Amino acid sequence: MIDGTPRAAQPARLVVLISGRGRNLDAIIRAIESGLLDARIELVACNRINAEGLRIARLAGLRTAAIDPKAFADRESFDLALGNRIAAAAPDWVVLAGYMRILSSAFVQRFADRLVNIHPSLLPRYKGLDTHARALANGDARHGASVHFVTPDLDAGPLIRQGSIAVDRGDSHETLADRLMQRVEQRLYPAALADLVDGRVVYRQGRVWRDERIQEQCPHVDYDTSVDE
């Protein structure tokens, strides 16, 4: 993307940021291989040098960068170094896929309007951590995930898509988290990214536009009943 204009007739260039197991990264890779997502992953960057997701990326033949925050004096200097690595890959979209560090405002502004995240709750409910345990503690009947544009405020950016499943009576936060990942997140994120790279969804002047109209309501898929996107 150059000055907000997508490149024509070329796969979108993605940089994916991870911190852990890389399950959403794996889903994105599979979506690209299947043709669901017209994109190419230029770089997988990680803040943990031994993260399992790096192995997934390397097995897929992707370029990786593991940058240890402990090597930097503060968050701002780490984010500057990370941002420089990302910028060198010339991404159309910067995709947070289980990236577990809070980004500085300078970093968010540097990649404004092309920085997206998946969060394991039905935002605006349960911003931050421990979302599965909080949903169980509150007796929620349904729990889900949200894909959103990233803004300086934590988990507060405009929504792109959401999806949900029913909470089972016997769920622990571990079983709920695993089921949400497998049945919702790994399907929801590629679908939302396809909206972006195909130009169906754009973010301008603080509003999300879908199919050339302001998106008044975020699409929400019930993954208990949906066979596929």
SERO-4910 file (N, C-alpha, C, O; in steps of 0.05 Angstrom, whole numbers):
BEGIN
 pado doro    nc1    nc2    nc3   cac1   cac2   cac3    cc1    cc2    cc3    oc1    oc2    oc3
  Met    A     17    -24      0      0      0      0     18     25      0     35     28     17
  Ile    A     14     42    -19     29     67    -21      9     90    -19     -8     93    -36
  Asp    A     13    108      2     -5    130      7    -34    122      8    -51    136     -2
  Gly    A    -39     98     20    -66     89     24    -79     76      0   -102     67      1
  Thr    A    -64     73    -22    -74     60    -46    -63     32    -50    -39     29    -52
  Pro    A    -80     11    -50    -70    -16    -52    -56    -20    -79    -64     -8    -99
  Arg    A    -36    -37    -79    -23    -45   -104    -42    -61   -121    -56    -78   -110
  Ala    A    -42    -56   -146    -61    -71   -164    -48    -97   -173    -24    -98   -178
  Ala    A    -65   -118   -175    -57   -143   -188    -33   -156   -175    -18   -171   -188
  Gln    A    -27   -151   -150     -6   -164   -135    -16   -173   -108    -33   -160    -96
  Pro    A     -6   -196    -99    -14   -204    -72     -6   -183    -51     15   -170    -53
  Ala    A    -23   -179    -32    -17   -160    -10      7   -170      6     10   -194     10
  Arg    A     23   -151     14     47   -157     29     41   -156     59     32   -135     69
  Leu    A     45   -177     73     39   -179    102     65   -181    118     83   -195    110
  Val    A     65   -168    141     84   -174    162     68   -183    186     49   -169    195
  Val    A     74   -207    196     59   -218    218     76   -218    243     99   -226    243
  Leu    A     64   -208    265     78   -206    291     66   -227    310     42   -229    313
  Ile    A     84   -243    322     75   -264    340     91   -263    366    111   -249    368
  Ser    A     81   -278    386     96   -281    411     98   -310    420    115   -317    436
  Gly    A     80   -327    410     78   -354    421     76   -376    401     94   -379    384
  Arg    A     55   -392    403     52   -417    388     47   -413    358     53   -431    342
  Gly    A     38   -390    350     35   -385    322     11   -398    309     11   -404    285
  Arg    A    -11   -403    324    -34   -417    313    -49   -400    293    -58   -410    272
  Asn    A    -52   -374    298    -64   -357    279    -46   -352    254    -56   -350    232
  Leu    A    -20   -351    259     -1   -350    237     -5   -374    219     -6   -371    194
  Asp    A     -7   -398    230    -11   -422    215    -37   -420    198    -38   -429    175
  Ala    A    -58   -410    210    -83   -407    196    -81   -387    172    -92   -392    151
  Ile    A    -65   -366    176    -61   -347    154    -45   -360    132    -51   -356    108
  Ile    A    -24   -375    139     -9   -389    119    -26   -408    103    -25   -409     78
  Arg    A    -44   -423    116    -61   -442    103    -81   -428     85    -88   -437     63
  Ala    A    -91   -404     94   -110   -389     77    -97   -379     52   -109   -379     31
  Ile    A    -71   -371     54    -57   -362     30    -53   -386     11    -57   -383    -13
  Glu    A    -44   -409     22    -39   -432      5    -64   -442     -9    -63   -453    -31
  Ser    A    -87   -439      4   -113   -449     -7   -125   -429    -27   -144   -436    -41
  Gly    A   -115   -405    -28   -126   -385    -46   -147   -367    -33   -158   -349    -47
  Leu    A   -154   -372     -8   -173   -355      5   -163   -327      9   -179   -308      8
  Leu    A   -137   -324     13   -125   -298     20   -104   -292     -1    -84   -306     -3
  Asp    A   -108   -271    -16    -90   -263    -37    -67   -245    -25    -68   -221    -27
  Ala    A    -49   -259    -13    -28   -245      2     -2   -261      2     -2   -285     -5
  Arg    A     19   -248     11     45   -260     14     57   -250     40     58   -226     45
  Ile    A     66   -268     57     79   -260     82    108   -254     77    124   -271     71
  Glu    A    115   -229     81    142   -220     76    161   -224    100    185   -227     96
  Leu    A    149   -224    123    166   -227    148    148   -236    170    125   -227    173
  Val    A    158   -253    187    146   -260    213    165   -250    234    188   -259    236
  Ala    A    156   -232    251    173   -220    272    162   -229    299    138   -231    303
  Cys    A    180   -233    318    173   -244    344    190   -231    365    213   -225    361
  Asn    A    178   -227    389    193   -216    411    204   -237    430    214   -231    452
  Arg    A    201   -263    422    212   -285    438    229   -303    420    218   -313    400
  Ile    A    254   -306    426    272   -319    407    267   -349    404    275   -361    385
  Asn    A    253   -361    424    248   -390    423    218   -396    419    209   -418    425
  Ala    A    202   -377    409    174   -382    405    168   -404    385    182   -406    364
  Glu    A    149   -421    391    142   -442    373    133   -432    346    137   -445    325
  Gly    A    120   -409    345    111   -397    320    133   -392    300    129   -393    276
  Leu    A    158   -387    310    180   -384    292    186   -409    276    194   -408    253
  Arg    A    183   -432    290    187   -458    276    167   -461    254    174   -471    232
  Ile    A    142   -454    259    121   -456    239    128   -439    215    126   -447    192
  Ala    A    138   -414    220    145   -396    199    168   -407    182    168   -406    158
  Arg    A    188   -417    196    212   -427    181    205   -452    165    216   -455    143
  Leu    A    188   -470    175    180   -493    160    165   -485    135    165   -500    115
  Ala    A    151   -462    136    137   -452    113    155   -436     94    145   -426     74
  Gly    A    180   -434    101    199   -420     84    198   -390     86    206   -376     67
  Leu    A    188   -380    108    184   -351    111    208   -338    125    221   -351    141
  Arg    A    213   -313    118    234   -298    132    225   -292    160    201   -285    165
  Thr    A    243   -294    180    236   -289    207    256   -269    220    278   -267    211
  Ala    A    246   -255    241    263   -238    257    255   -241    286    232   -235    293
  Ala    A    273   -250    303    268   -252    331    284   -230    345    308   -229    345
  Ile    A    269   -212    357    281   -188    369    275   -188    399    252   -187    407
  Asp    A    296   -190    416    293   -193    444    289   -165    458    308   -149    456
  Pro    A    267   -160    471    263   -134    483    284   -128    505    290   -105    511
  Lys    A    296   -149    517    315   -145    538    341   -132    528    357   -122    544
  Ala    A    344   -132    502    368   -119    491    365    -89    487    383    -75    478
  Phe    A    342    -78    496    337    -50    491    331    -36    518    322    -49    537
  Ala    A    336    -10    519    334      5    544    305      8    553    299      9    577
  Asp    A    287     11    534    259     16    541    241      7    518    251     -1    497
  Arg    A    215      9    523    196      0    503    198     16    477    195      5    455
  Glu    A    202     42    479    203     59    456    226     51    437    223     50    413
  Ser    A    250     46    449    272     38    432    269     11    419    277      6    396
  Phe    A    256     -8    434    250    -34    422    230    -30    399    234    -42    378
  Asp    A    209    -15    403    189    -11    383    201      3    358    192     -3    336
  Leu    A    220     21    362    233     34    340    248     13    323    247     13    298
  Ala    A    263     -4    336    279    -25    322    260    -44    308    265    -52    285
  Leu    A    239    -53    322    219    -70    309    206    -57    285    203    -69    264
  Gly    A    199    -32    289    186    -17    267    204    -14    243    195    -15    220
  Asn    A    230    -11    247    249     -9    225    251    -35    210    252    -35    185
  Arg    A    250    -58    224    250    -84    210    225    -87    194    226    -98    172
  Ile    A    203    -79    205    177    -82    191    177    -64    167    169    -73    145
  Ala    A    185    -39    170    184    -20    147    202    -30    124    196    -25    101
  Ala    A    224    -43    131    242    -53    110    229    -74     92    237    -78     69
  Ala    A    208    -87    103    193   -107     87    171    -94     71    157   -109     56
  Ala    A    167    -68     73    147    -53     57    119    -66     58    109    -73     37
  Pro    A    108    -70     82     82    -84     83     58    -66     75     58    -42     79
  Asp    A     38    -80     64     12    -67     61     -3    -68     87    -18    -50     94
  Trp    A      0    -91    102    -13    -95    127      6   -106    148     22   -124    142
  Val    A      4    -96    172     19   -107    195     -1   -122    212    -20   -110    223
  Val    A      3   -148    216    -17   -165    227     -8   -176    254     12   -191    255
  Leu    A    -22   -168    275    -15   -178    302    -30   -205    306    -54   -205    306
  Ala    A    -15   -226    310    -27   -253    312    -17   -266    337      1   -283    337
  Gly    A    -28   -258    360    -19   -268    385      7   -253    394     24   -265    407
  Tyr    A      9   -228    387     31   -212    396     25   -200    423      6   -185    425
  Met    A     40   -207    443     32   -202    471     47   -178    484     50   -178    508
  Arg    A     55   -159    469     66   -135    480     49   -111    473     38   -109    451
  Ile    A     46    -93    492     32    -68    486     49    -50    469     73    -45    476
  Leu    A     38    -40    448     54    -24    429     53      6    437     33     16    447
  Ser    A     75     19    433     77     48    439     60     63    419     55     54    397
  Ser    A     52     87    428     36    104    410     51    111    384     39    113    363
  Ala    A     77    115    387     93    121    363     93     98    343     91    103    319
  Phe    A     94     74    353     93     51    335     66     50    321     64     46    297
  Val    A     45     53    336     18     51    325     14     73    304      3     68    282
  Gln    A     23     97    310     21    119    291     37    114    265     29    122    243
  Arg    A     60    101    269     77     96    245     63     78    225     67     82    201
  Phe    A     47     59    235     33     41    217      3     45    218    -12     26    213
  Ala    A     -5     69    223    -34     75    225    -49     67    200    -39     70    178
  Asp    A    -73     57    204    -92     49    184    -85     23    170    -99     14    152
  Arg    A    -62     11    177    -55    -15    165    -45    -35    186    -31    -54    180
  Leu    A    -52    -30    211    -44    -46    233    -70    -59    245    -88    -45    254
  Val    A    -70    -86    245    -94   -100    253    -88   -121    274    -65   -130    276
  Asn    A   -108   -128    290   -104   -147    312   -128   -165    315   -150   -157    307
  Ile    A   -124   -189    326   -146   -206    335   -145   -208    365   -124   -213    377
  His    A   -168   -204    377   -170   -204    407   -191   -225    415   -212   -226    403
  Pro    A   -184   -242    435   -202   -263    442   -225   -255    461   -227   -265    484
  Ser    A   -242   -237    452   -267   -230    466   -284   -216    446   -276   -208    424
  Leu    A   -309   -212    454   -328   -197    437   -326   -168    446   -342   -159    463
  Leu    A   -307   -154    436   -303   -126    443   -329   -110    438   -343   -116    419
  Pro    A   -334    -91    455   -317    -79    476   -315    -94    502   -303    -83    521
  Arg    A   -327   -117    505   -324   -133    529   -296   -144    532   -284   -153    512
  Tyr    A   -285   -143    556   -261   -157    563   -236   -149    547   -223   -165    534
  Lys    A   -231   -123    548   -205   -114    537   -183   -124    555   -187   -129    579
  Gly    A   -159   -128    544   -136   -136    560   -134   -166    562   -142   -181    544
  Leu    A   -124   -176    585   -117   -204    588   -139   -220    602   -159   -209    611
  Asp    A   -135   -246    603   -153   -265    618   -182   -264    609   -200   -265    625
  Thr    A   -185   -261    583   -212   -258    572   -230   -282    576   -254   -279    582
  His    A   -219   -306    574   -235   -331    576   -244   -334    605   -267   -341    609
  Ala    A   -226   -330    624   -234   -333    652   -255   -312    660   -273   -318    675
  Arg    A   -252   -288    649   -271   -267    655   -299   -273    644   -319   -268    657
  Ala    A   -300   -284    619   -325   -292    608   -339   -314    624   -363   -313    629
  Leu    A   -323   -334    634   -334   -355    650   -343   -344    677   -365   -352    687
  Ala    A   -328   -327    689   -335   -316    716   -361   -300    715   -376   -299    734
  Asn    A   -366   -288    692   -391   -272    689   -414   -288    679   -436   -278    675
  Gly    A   -410   -314    674   -432   -331    665   -441   -326    637   -465   -329    631
  Asp    A   -424   -317    619   -432   -310    592   -441   -335    577   -429   -356    580
  Ala    A   -462   -332    562   -473   -355    546   -456   -359    521   -454   -381    511
  Arg    A   -444   -337    511   -428   -339    487   -402   -324    491   -400   -305    507
  His    A   -382   -333    477   -356   -321    478   -344   -320    450   -351   -337    433
  Gly    A   -327   -301    444   -318   -298    417   -292   -284    414   -277   -280    433
  Ala    A   -287   -275    389   -263   -261    382   -270   -238    364   -291   -238    350
  Ser    A   -252   -218    363   -256   -194    347   -231   -187    332   -209   -188    343
  Val    A   -234   -180    307   -212   -169    291   -217   -139    289   -239   -131    282
  His    A   -197   -124    294   -200    -95    295   -175    -80    286   -153    -91    287
  Phe    A   -179    -56    276   -156    -38    271   -144    -30    298   -159    -27    318
  Val    A   -118    -27    298   -104    -20    323   -101     11    325    -93     24    306
  Thr    A   -109     21    348   -105     50    355    -89     51    381    -84     31    393
  Pro    A    -80     75    388    -64     77    413    -77     66    438    -64     58    457
  Asp    A   -104     67    439   -118     57    463   -121     27    461   -128     16    440
  Leu    A   -115     13    482   -114    -17    483   -141    -29    475   -161    -24    487
  Asp    A   -140    -46    454   -163    -61    445   -188    -44    440   -210    -53    445
  Ala    A   -184    -20    431   -206     -1    427   -210      7    398   -227     24    393
  Gly    A   -195     -4    380   -197      5    352   -222     -5    339   -235    -23    349
  Pro    A   -230      8    317   -255      0    303   -255    -29    294   -235    -40    285
  Leu    A   -278    -42    297   -281    -70    291   -283    -75    261   -294    -59    246
  Ile    A   -272    -98    253   -274   -107    225   -293   -131    223   -312   -131    206
  Arg    A   -290   -151    240   -307   -174    241   -306   -186    270   -287   -182    285
  Gln    A   -328   -200    277   -329   -216    301   -341   -243    296   -355   -247    276
  Gly    A   -335   -262    314   -347   -288    312   -349   -300    340   -334   -292    358
  Ser    A   -368   -319    344   -372   -329    371   -381   -358    371   -389   -369    350
  Ile    A   -379   -371    394   -389   -398    399   -402   -398    427   -399   -379    443
  Ala    A   -419   -418    431   -432   -421    457   -411   -431    478   -393   -446    472
  Val    A   -415   -421    503   -399   -430    525   -412   -455    536   -435   -456    542
  Asp    A   -396   -477    538   -406   -502    549   -406   -501    580   -390   -488    592
  Arg    A   -425   -516    592   -428   -516    621   -402   -525    634   -395   -515    656
  Gly    A   -388   -544    623   -364   -555    636   -338   -542    628   -317   -552    634
  Asp    A   -340   -519    614   -315   -506    604   -297   -496    627   -307   -485    646
  Ser    A   -272   -501    623   -251   -486    639   -241   -464    620   -248   -463    596
  His    A   -225   -446    631   -215   -425    613   -196   -437    592   -193   -426    570
  Glu    A   -183   -460    598   -166   -473    579   -182   -486    556   -175   -482    533
  Thr    A   -203   -500    563   -219   -513    542   -233   -492    525   -236   -495    500
  Leu    A   -242   -471    537   -256   -450    523   -236   -436    504   -243   -430    481
  Ala    A   -212   -431    513   -192   -417    497   -185   -434    473   -182   -424    450
  Asp    A   -181   -461    477   -173   -478    455   -196   -480    434   -191   -479    410
  Arg    A   -221   -483    444   -243   -485    425   -247   -459    409   -253   -459    386
  Leu    A   -243   -437    423   -246   -411    409   -225   -408    388   -230   -398    366
  Met    A   -200   -416    394   -179   -414    375   -185   -431    350   -183   -421    327
  Gln    A   -193   -456    354   -196   -474    332   -221   -468    316   -221   -470    291
  Arg    A   -243   -461    329   -269   -458    315   -275   -430    306   -291   -426    288
  Val    A   -262   -410    319   -268   -382    313   -243   -368    302   -243   -360    279
  Glu    A   -223   -365    318   -201   -347    311   -187   -355    285   -182   -338    268
  Gln    A   -182   -381    281   -168   -390    258   -185   -389    232   -174   -392    210
  Arg    A   -210   -384    235   -227   -379    211   -234   -349    208   -235   -339    186
  Leu    A   -238   -336    231   -245   -308    230   -223   -290    220   -228   -272    204
  Tyr    A   -198   -295    228   -176   -277    221   -171   -278    191   -169   -257    178
  Pro    A   -168   -301    178   -164   -301    149   -187   -288    134   -182   -274    114
  Ala    A   -212   -292    144   -234   -279    130   -233   -249    132   -239   -234    113
  Ala    A   -226   -239    156   -223   -210    159   -200   -198    143   -203   -177    131
  Leu    A   -178   -213    142   -155   -203    125   -163   -204     96   -154   -186     81
  Ala    A   -179   -223     87   -188   -224     59   -205   -199     53   -203   -188     31
  Asp    A   -222   -191     72   -237   -166     69   -218   -142     63   -224   -126     46
  Leu    A   -196   -141     77   -178   -119     75   -162   -120     49   -161   -100     34
  Val    A   -150   -143     43   -133   -144     19   -149   -143     -7   -138   -135    -27
  Asp    A   -174   -151     -6   -191   -149    -29   -203   -122    -33   -216   -116    -53
  Gly    A   -199   -104    -13   -209    -77    -15   -238    -74     -7   -249    -52    -11
  Arg    A   -251    -95      3   -279    -92     12   -281    -75     36   -301    -61     40
  Val    A   -261    -76     53   -261    -60     78   -237    -41     78   -214    -49     72
  Val    A   -242    -16     83   -221      4     86   -226     21    111   -249     22    121
  Tyr    A   -205     33    121   -207     49    145   -197     77    138   -173     80    131
  Arg    A   -214     96    140   -206    123    134   -222    143    151   -246    139    157
  Gln    A   -208    164    160   -220    184    177   -233    173    201   -254    182    210
  Gly    A   -221    152    213   -231    141    237   -255    123    235   -267    115    255
  Arg    A   -264    117    210   -287    100    206   -280     76    188   -263     78    171
  Val    A   -294     54    193   -291     31    176   -313     32    154   -336     36    159
  Trp    A   -303     28    129   -321     27    106   -321     -1     95   -300    -13     91
  Arg    A   -345    -12     90   -348    -39     79   -365    -36     53   -387    -26     54
  Asp    A   -354    -46     31   -368    -45      6   -377    -16     -1   -399    -11    -10
  Glu    A   -358      3      5   -361     31     -2   -383     45     14   -392     67      7
  Arg    A   -391     33     36   -409     47     55   -398     45     83   -383     26     90
  Ile    A   -404     65     99   -395     64    127   -407     39    140   -431     34    138
  Gln    A   -390     24    154   -400      0    167   -413      8    193   -400     15    212
  Glu    A   -439      6    194   -454     14    217   -454     -8    238   -454     -2    262
  Gln    A   -452    -33    229   -452    -56    248   -432    -76    239   -431    -84    215
  Cys    A   -415    -85    257   -394   -104    251   -407   -131    244   -423   -141    259
  Pro    A   -399   -144    222   -408   -171    216   -401   -190    239   -379   -190    249
  His    A   -420   -207    246   -416   -226    268   -425   -254    259   -448   -257    251
  Val    A   -407   -273    260   -413   -300    251   -416   -318    275   -399   -318    293
  Asp    A   -438   -334    275   -442   -354    295   -428   -380    285   -438   -393    267
  Tyr    A   -405   -386    297   -390   -409    287   -400   -436    298   -388   -456    292
  Asp    A   -421   -435    314   -435   -460    320   -451   -470    297   -456   -494    294
  Thr    A   -461   -451    280   -478   -458    258   -465   -455    231   -474   -467    211
  Ser    A   -444   -438    230   -431   -433    204   -413   -456    196   -396   -464    212
  Val    A   -417   -466    172   -399   -487    162   -373   -476    153   -352   -488    160
  Asp    A   -373   -453    140   -349   -440    131   -355   -412    123   -379   -405    120
  Glu    A   -334   -396    121   -338   -368    112   -341   -366     82   -344   -345     71
***
